Amino acid sequence: MLPDFTALKVKIFGDGADLQTILGLNANPVIAGFTTNPTLMRKAGVEDYESFARSVLTVVKQKPISFEVFSDDFEEMEKQAKEIASWGANVNVKIPITNTQGKLSIPLIERLSAGGIKVNVTAMTLFEQVAAVVPVLTKGCGGMVSVFAGRIADSGRDPLPVMVKTMELLGSHKTTELIWASPRELYNVVQADEIGCHIITVTADLLKKLPLIGGELGKVSLDTVKMFYDDAQSAGYTIRPKVAAD
């Protein structure tokens, strides 16, 4: 039997960049933290990165929230990371596993983590990437590893083996948490919970469906039938009988 969504052990982080949505979710005890990224911010119409982040942090003061660097140069990334980290004690800094040339960012992650900055290593799809970065985080102050399970699935591959292996690896690295990133459906929340994943990021659209977890399937069927009927009635659809030819 599926668990009720309130009984899930996996921590649910709201994923997005709409200011009002974030502020509303902050009051929801189901939401344990937040993540965002430059792409989500651009889609949401954010024009001033720092102003947006500081506006969020005036309300989100306790729950962890991740903001991402956006330079492609490691030296500039480091400056951005230190500035972003200074905005609040609950801020985690997202560092992509590589820059756009594919060069690993592990030396930068090591310096930041050793300096006390909690890093969220993002955009990972390979277990080898995770295995390379986790020891670096552990030597420092710990952090998070975001494995993009949804993007793995988009390639036609099952992301579950990578997520399970990562959790096994983290069993001996207690200061680092796994984020199940970019879920594509509500069932991913159940999967993350079943393997003991620490965190899953969930968009506002999926968050609305959380109460459906564990729902009785017969009721789901009936609700679907009612939806089709009600929409047809609201649209005023008719099928005129064929007139017989003389």
C-alpha positions in Angstrom: 0.0 0.0 0.0 1.3 3.5 -0.9 2.0 5.8 2.0 -0.1 8.9 2.7 1.8 11.9 1.5 2.0 13.2 5.1 3.8 10.0 6.1 6.6 10.4 3.5 10.1 10.4 5.0 11.8 12.0 2.0 12.1 15.8 2.4 10.2 17.8 -0.2 11.8 20.9 -1.6 9.8 23.4 -3.7 11.5 23.9 -7.1 10.8 27.1 -8.9 11.3 30.9 -9.1 7.9 32.5 -8.8 8.3 34.7 -5.8 4.7 34.6 -4.6 4.6 30.8 -4.9 7.8 30.4 -2.9 6.5 32.8 -0.2 3.2 30.8 0.0 5.0 27.4 0.2 7.2 28.6 2.9 4.2 28.5 5.3 3.5 24.9 4.3 5.0 22.4 6.8 5.2 19.8 4.1 7.8 21.9 2.3 11.3 21.4 3.9 13.3 23.7 1.6 13.7 25.3 -1.8 15.8 25.1 -5.0 15.9 27.3 -8.0 18.2 27.9 -11.0 18.9 30.5 -13.7 16.6 28.8 -16.2 13.6 28.8 -13.8 14.3 32.4 -12.9 14.4 33.4 -16.5 11.1 31.6 -17.2 9.6 33.3 -14.2 10.6 36.7 -15.6 13.2 37.5 -12.9 15.3 40.4 -14.2 17.5 41.1 -11.2 19.1 37.9 -9.7 20.3 39.3 -6.4 17.2 41.4 -5.8 15.0 38.3 -6.3 17.1 36.2 -4.0 17.2 38.8 -1.3 13.4 39.2 -1.5 13.0 35.5 -1.1 15.3 35.5 1.9 13.4 38.1 3.7 10.7 35.4 4.3 12.6 32.1 3.8 14.9 32.5 6.8 15.1 29.0 8.3 14.4 26.5 5.5 17.4 25.7 3.3 17.4 27.3 -0.2 19.8 26.8 -3.1 20.8 29.6 -5.5 23.1 28.8 -8.4 26.2 30.5 -9.8 26.0 31.4 -13.4 29.6 32.1 -14.6 31.4 29.7 -16.8 34.8 30.7 -15.4 35.8 28.9 -12.3 37.5 31.9 -10.7 34.4 34.0 -11.3 32.2 31.1 -10.1 34.2 31.1 -6.8 33.5 34.9 -6.3 29.8 34.4 -7.1 29.6 31.5 -4.7 31.1 33.4 -1.8 28.8 36.3 -2.4 25.7 34.1 -2.7 26.7 32.2 0.5 26.9 35.5 2.4 23.2 36.3 1.8 22.0 34.0 4.6 23.0 31.1 6.9 20.3 28.9 5.2 21.7 29.4 1.7 23.3 26.6 -0.2 25.3 27.4 -3.3 24.6 25.3 -6.5 27.8 24.5 -8.4 27.4 22.6 -11.7 29.5 19.5 -11.9 31.3 20.9 -15.0 31.5 24.2 -16.9 30.1 24.4 -20.4 33.4 23.0 -21.8 33.0 19.8 -19.7 35.8 20.6 -17.3 35.1 19.2 -13.8 34.4 21.8 -11.1 35.7 19.5 -8.3 38.7 21.6 -7.3 36.4 24.6 -6.9 33.9 22.5 -4.9 36.7 21.3 -2.7 37.9 24.9 -1.9 34.3 26.1 -1.2 33.5 23.2 1.0 36.7 23.4 2.9 35.9 27.1 3.5 32.6 26.3 5.2 30.3 26.9 2.2 27.6 24.3 1.9 27.6 23.3 -1.8 24.8 21.7 -3.8 26.5 20.0 -6.7 24.1 20.1 -9.6 23.4 18.8 -13.1 24.7 15.3 -12.4 23.5 12.3 -14.4 26.3 9.7 -13.9 27.2 7.7 -10.8 30.9 8.3 -11.7 30.3 12.1 -11.2 28.8 11.5 -7.8 31.5 9.1 -6.7 34.1 11.8 -7.6 32.5 14.6 -5.8 31.2 13.0 -2.6 34.7 12.5 -0.9 35.5 16.2 -1.6 32.3 17.3 0.1 32.9 15.0 3.0 36.4 16.4 3.6 34.8 19.8 3.9 31.5 20.8 5.5 29.3 18.4 3.6 26.5 19.4 1.2 24.2 18.0 -1.4 24.4 16.1 -4.6 21.7 16.7 -7.1 21.2 13.8 -9.5 18.9 14.7 -12.3 16.8 11.5 -12.4 14.2 13.1 -14.7 16.8 13.9 -17.3 18.2 10.3 -17.0 14.7 9.1 -17.6 14.3 11.4 -20.6 17.2 9.5 -22.2 15.2 6.3 -22.1 17.1 5.0 -19.1 15.9 3.9 -15.7 17.4 6.4 -13.1 16.7 4.1 -10.2 19.9 2.1 -10.3 22.0 5.4 -10.1 19.9 6.7 -7.2 20.2 3.5 -5.3 24.0 3.3 -5.8 24.3 6.9 -4.7 22.4 6.2 -1.5 24.6 3.2 -0.8 27.7 5.4 -1.3 26.3 8.1 1.0 25.8 5.5 3.7 29.4 6.1 4.7 29.3 9.9 4.1 26.7 11.2 6.6 27.2 14.9 5.9 26.1 14.7 2.3 22.5 14.4 1.1 21.1 13.1 -2.2 18.6 15.3 -4.0 16.3 13.5 -6.5 16.2 16.3 -9.0 13.9 17.0 -12.0 11.1 14.5 -11.2 8.7 14.0 -14.0 5.7 12.4 -12.2 4.3 12.0 -8.7 5.4 8.4 -8.6 9.0 9.6 -8.4 8.2 11.0 -4.9 7.2 7.5 -3.9 10.3 6.0 -5.5 12.5 8.5 -3.7 10.9 7.7 -0.4 11.2 4.0 -0.9 15.0 4.1 -1.4 15.6 6.4 1.5 16.5 9.4 -0.7 17.0 12.4 1.5 15.4 15.1 -0.7 13.3 15.4 -3.8 12.6 18.7 -5.6 9.0 19.2 -6.7 7.5 21.8 -8.9 4.3 23.7 -8.0 2.3 21.6 -10.5 3.4 18.3 -8.9 2.9 19.7 -5.4 -0.8 20.2 -6.1 -1.0 16.4 -6.7 0.6 15.3 -3.5 -2.7 14.5 -1.7 -3.4 12.0 -4.5 -0.7 9.7 -3.2 -2.2 6.5 -1.8 -5.6 7.3 -3.4 -8.1 4.5 -4.1 -7.9 3.7 -7.8 -11.6 3.0 -8.2 -12.2 6.6 -7.2 -9.6 7.8 -9.6 -11.4 6.0 -12.4 -14.8 7.5 -11.4 -13.3 11.0 -11.1 -11.9 10.7 -14.6 -15.2 9.6 -16.0 -16.9 12.6 -14.3 -14.2 14.9 -15.6 -14.8 13.8 -19.2 -18.6 14.1 -18.7 -18.5 17.5 -17.0 -16.2 19.0 -19.6 -18.4 17.8 -22.5 -21.4 19.3 -20.8 -19.6 22.6 -20.2 -18.5 22.8 -23.8 -22.0 22.1 -25.0 -21.0 19.3 -27.3 -23.7 17.6 -29.3 -23.8 15.0 -32.1 -26.6 15.6 -34.5 -28.4 12.5 -35.8 -27.9 11.8 -39.5 -30.9 12.7 -41.6 -32.0 9.8 -43.7 -31.8 10.5 -47.5 -35.1 10.7 -49.4 
